[in-house]
Amino acid sequence: MAGENACPPEDVGGVPGYADFLAILADPKHEEHTNMRNWIGYLFDPTAFDLVAVNTNPRYHQALTVKSASACFQLPTSLFVD
């Protein structure tokens, strides 16, 4: 398996929320920068990707199932054919 970049934090607000999150973290002068850093609770590197962890940890492989992917990304059920 391969990949790139970090997974968005849980409860970040979907794609638009993740874009806002990244913009806020990238701008130390942003009025929400400190709040967002406190919310995440750790140093977040959006470019981080640990190939060894992904390939050796079974919990990463769960995200590859349709059920897990639809729950994680809230895909519309109309995308799936019965």
C-alpha positions, 0 to 999 in steps of 0.5 A: 500500500502507498499514500501521502499526507496526513489524514484529517483530524476527526471532527474537523468539519469535512473537506471545507473544514479541513481546508480551513483548519490547514489555512488557520494552522499555516497562519500564526497571525490568524485570530483562531490559530491558538484555538485551533492548535489547542483543539488539535492538542498536538503538533499536526504535520499535514505532509506526514505519512508513515508508510510502515505504520500504514502497511503494518497496522490493521486499523489503517486497512479498515479504512479501505472497506466501503463501509468504513470509507462511507462512514469516514467520508460520509459518502452518499449512498447513491454512489453504491450500487446494490 
